Amino acid sequence: MQVESFFEWLGQALGSIIRFIVDGLSGLFNILSNAGGNFVDGLARTLGMDTSIISILALIVGLMLLWSAIRAFMNASIIAGIIWLLLGLWLLSWIIH
């Protein structure tokens, strides 16, 4: 009888610890999700673009193209730099109103 109550107590204690960890992680991920959403909303509002996933991906690709243009110019590749620059500016002008 005492053995059963010990294992019952041990199960409840372990369950309480797991529940505490899960609740803590749930709260942390909820805070991070809200912070990420607020960041995207603020970024989109400032740039005057939509908050859709396609707009965010186009913004990232456009910035990567501009970065490629900077790297090409630093490597003294003028033609490639101009091409990357024009592609990046075209894509960014397409998503930013």
Helices and strands as residue ranges (DSSP letters): H 2-47, H 53-74, H 78-95
